[in-house]
Amino acid sequence: MALDSMQEIFDAAAAGNKQFWEVVLDTDMEEREVTAEQSMEKMRASWWAMLEADDTYRGDRRSASGLVGGDGKKMRCYAAEGAALSGEYLTEVIAAALCTGESNACMRKIVAAPTAGACGVLPAVLIPLYHRGDFDEDAIVRGLYVAAGIGAVVGYRACIAGASGGCQAEIGTASAMAAGTLTAMRGGTCAQIGHAVAMALKNLMGLVCDPVAGLVEVPCVKRNVIGAVNAVSCADMAIAGIESRIPVDQVIDCMGAVGRRMPAEFRETALGGLADTPFGREVKERMWEKA
């Protein structure tokens, strides 16, 4: 089946007495003509790459512009003090999002989930749970199928690129993928997965893409943090029984419509928003001088 509707995935899961992730796995096997083992081997490789990006993070690395680097280390040191208001798990989520986002800016290997600019959101919510022993690798891999299915639906019905729909399409989609994944991994139903996805997207609806000097650094890295924390809160709400009044496919369609109506200045052109502040223009001029 084509992954072009969340409701169709829900219906397929109900008809086949399967879980969300199994429907996505079946689709991958059918489309790529691979076995379940081959499909899961590829997904497992993506998980290993996420872990590697976090494990090999170094706080002394800086991006070519000098704008990004070291914040992940600062957050990890702060988390170790145990004084953060957000608690142990969320501080680790914040740190992991920063570390992965910085790794991308510093030209390290990352997993586009769904894009490079949003690469820190999904691993940020999963890596701390894995390190704490809450979920093993097999559970994580199954969760990644949920994320992949959600991303595929958003990509089909709306968009996942900042150049097409603003940062709501990148960080928003990544946050929705993470929210749905967390909900599924914690035993949520298909309906609850849908509510988590819808709430995550609604919370970031209209977010512009305004990278300073056109670099995927400022404010991109810190927006990965917001996407990850948003995902955790939406998953918790969904598990608690809180519902999105607007059906998830309608929310996705709405996000696509908002992206299409967004001015070009707010779609990764670096002509508006934070990129057009005095600081943003100064950085752009400095980068042009170096070029």
C-alpha positions in Angstrom: 0.0 0.0 0.0 1.1 3.6 -0.5 1.9 5.6 2.6 -0.2 8.6 1.7 -2.7 8.7 4.6 -2.4 8.1 8.3 -6.0 6.9 8.3 -5.2 4.2 5.6 -2.3 3.0 7.8 -4.7 2.8 10.8 -7.3 0.9 8.7 -4.6 -1.5 7.3 -3.4 -2.2 10.9 -7.0 -2.9 12.1 -7.8 -5.1 9.1 -4.7 -7.2 9.4 -4.6 -7.1 13.2 -1.2 -5.5 13.0 0.6 -2.7 14.7 1.5 0.6 12.9 5.1 -0.3 12.5 4.3 -3.7 10.9 2.2 -2.0 8.2 5.1 0.3 7.3 7.5 -2.7 7.3 5.1 -4.6 4.9 5.0 -1.6 2.6 8.8 -1.3 2.5 9.1 -5.0 1.7 6.6 -4.7 -1.1 8.0 -1.5 -2.6 11.7 -2.4 -2.5 11.1 -6.1 -3.0 13.1 -7.1 0.1 12.7 -9.5 3.0 11.7 -8.4 6.5 15.3 -9.1 7.5 16.8 -7.0 4.8 14.4 -4.1 5.6 15.2 -4.3 9.3 18.9 -4.5 8.6 18.8 -1.2 6.8 16.7 0.4 9.5 19.1 -0.9 12.1 22.0 0.8 10.2 20.2 4.1 10.5 19.9 3.6 14.2 23.6 2.8 14.5 24.4 6.0 12.6 22.2 8.0 15.0 24.1 6.5 17.9 27.4 7.2 16.2 26.6 10.9 15.7 25.9 11.2 19.4 28.8 9.0 20.6 31.4 10.7 18.5 30.3 14.3 19.4 33.1 16.5 20.5 32.5 19.8 22.3 35.6 21.4 20.8 34.4 21.1 17.2 33.1 24.3 15.5 31.3 24.8 12.3 33.1 26.6 9.5 31.3 29.8 10.3 32.1 29.5 14.0 28.5 30.0 14.9 27.8 26.5 16.1 29.7 24.1 18.4 30.1 23.4 22.1 26.5 23.9 23.3 25.9 20.1 23.5 28.8 19.8 25.8 27.6 22.7 27.9 24.1 21.1 28.2 25.6 17.7 29.2 27.7 19.4 31.9 24.7 21.2 33.2 22.6 18.0 33.2 25.3 16.3 35.2 24.8 18.8 38.0 21.2 17.7 38.5 19.9 21.2 38.8 17.9 21.4 35.6 14.2 22.3 36.0 13.3 19.9 33.1 14.5 16.8 34.9 16.9 14.0 33.9 15.3 12.7 30.8 14.4 16.1 29.2 17.9 17.5 29.9 19.4 14.5 28.1 16.9 15.0 25.2 18.0 18.7 24.9 21.7 17.7 25.0 21.3 15.0 22.4 19.4 17.3 20.1 22.1 19.9 20.4 24.9 17.3 19.9 23.3 15.9 16.7 22.4 19.3 15.3 25.9 20.5 15.9 27.4 17.3 14.3 25.4 18.2 11.2 26.7 21.7 11.1 30.3 20.5 11.7 30.0 18.2 8.6 29.8 14.9 10.6 27.7 11.9 9.6 24.0 12.2 10.6 20.7 10.7 9.6 18.3 12.9 7.8 15.1 12.4 9.8 13.4 13.6 7.7 16.0 16.2 6.7 19.5 17.1 7.7 18.3 20.3 9.3 16.0 18.4 11.6 18.4 15.5 12.2 18.5 16.0 16.0 14.9 15.6 16.9 14.2 11.9 16.5 17.5 10.6 17.9 17.2 13.0 20.8 14.1 11.4 22.2 15.3 7.9 21.6 19.0 7.8 22.6 18.4 8.7 26.3 15.7 5.9 26.6 18.1 3.5 25.0 21.0 4.4 27.3 18.8 4.2 30.3 17.7 0.6 29.3 14.0 1.5 28.9 14.0 0.1 25.4 16.3 -2.3 23.6 17.6 -2.0 20.0 14.8 -4.1 18.5 12.2 -1.9 20.1 14.0 1.2 18.8 14.1 -0.3 15.3 10.4 -1.0 15.4 9.8 2.6 16.5 11.8 3.9 13.6 9.3 2.2 11.2 6.6 4.3 12.9 8.7 7.5 12.3 9.3 6.5 8.7 5.6 5.9 8.0 4.7 9.3 9.5 7.4 11.1 7.5 6.3 9.4 4.3 2.7 10.5 4.8 3.7 14.1 5.5 6.0 14.1 2.6 3.2 12.9 0.3 0.4 15.1 1.6 2.4 18.2 2.4 6.2 18.7 2.4 9.3 18.1 4.5 11.7 20.7 3.1 12.2 24.1 4.5 12.5 25.5 1.0 9.0 24.2 0.2 7.1 24.8 3.4 9.3 26.6 6.0 10.7 25.1 9.2 7.3 23.7 10.1 8.0 21.2 7.3 11.4 20.2 8.7 11.3 20.5 12.5 7.5 20.2 12.5 7.6 16.9 10.7 10.5 15.6 12.7 8.7 16.5 15.9 5.6 14.7 14.6 7.6 11.6 13.7 9.2 11.6 17.2 5.9 12.1 19.0 4.2 9.3 17.1 7.2 7.0 17.7 7.3 7.6 21.4 3.6 7.0 21.6 3.8 3.7 19.8 6.8 2.5 21.7 5.0 3.2 25.0 2.0 1.0 23.9 -0.2 3.7 22.4 -2.9 2.8 19.9 -3.0 3.9 16.3 -5.5 6.5 17.3 -3.2 7.9 20.0 -0.3 7.9 17.5 -2.5 10.0 15.3 -3.3 12.5 18.1 0.4 12.8 19.0 1.3 13.5 15.4 -1.5 16.1 15.0 -0.7 17.9 18.2 3.0 18.1 17.4 2.4 19.5 14.0 -0.2 22.0 15.2 2.2 23.3 17.9 4.8 24.2 15.2 2.4 25.3 12.5 3.6 28.3 10.6 7.2 28.1 11.8 9.4 29.9 9.3 12.7 28.8 7.8 15.1 31.7 8.2 18.7 30.4 8.4 21.3 33.1 9.1 23.5 33.5 6.1 21.8 30.5 4.5 23.6 28.1 6.9 21.8 25.2 8.6 23.1 26.5 12.0 21.3 29.5 13.5 18.5 29.1 14.6 18.3 25.5 13.2 20.2 23.6 15.9 18.3 25.0 18.8 15.0 24.5 16.9 15.9 20.8 17.0 15.6 21.1 20.8 12.2 22.6 20.6 11.0 19.9 18.2 12.3 17.2 20.5 10.7 18.6 23.7 7.5 19.3 21.8 7.4 15.6 20.7 7.8 14.4 24.3 5.0 16.6 25.6 2.7 15.6 22.7 3.4 11.9 23.3 2.6 12.3 27.0 -0.6 14.1 26.2 -1.7 11.4 23.7 -0.9 8.6 26.2 -2.9 10.5 28.8 -5.9 10.3 26.5 -5.8 13.9 25.3 -7.0 14.1 21.7 -6.5 16.5 18.8 -9.9 17.8 17.8 -8.8 18.1 14.2 -8.0 14.7 12.5 -4.4 14.1 11.8 -4.6 13.9 8.0 -6.4 17.2 8.0 -3.7 18.7 10.1 -1.1 17.5 7.7 -3.0 18.9 4.7 -3.3 22.2 6.6 0.4 22.3 7.2 1.0 21.8 3.5 -1.4 24.7 2.6 0.3 27.0 5.1 3.7 26.2 3.6 2.5 26.9 0.1 1.2 30.3 1.1 4.3 31.2 3.1 6.2 34.1 1.5 9.5 33.2 -0.2 11.4 35.2 2.4 10.5 32.6 5.0 11.3 29.5 3.0 15.1 28.9 3.4 16.1 31.9 1.2 17.8 33.7 4.1 16.0 36.9 3.1 13.6 37.3 6.0 13.1 36.5 9.7 16.2 36.1 11.8 18.4 36.0 8.7 17.4 39.7 8.0 18.3 41.0 11.5 21.4 43.3 11.7 23.3 40.3 13.2 22.1 38.0 10.4 23.1 40.5 7.7 26.5 41.0 9.3 27.2 37.3 9.3 26.2 37.0 5.7 28.5 39.8 4.7 31.3 38.2 6.6 30.8 34.8 5.0 30.7 36.4 1.5 34.0 38.1 2.3 35.5 34.7 3.1 34.2 33.1 -0.1 
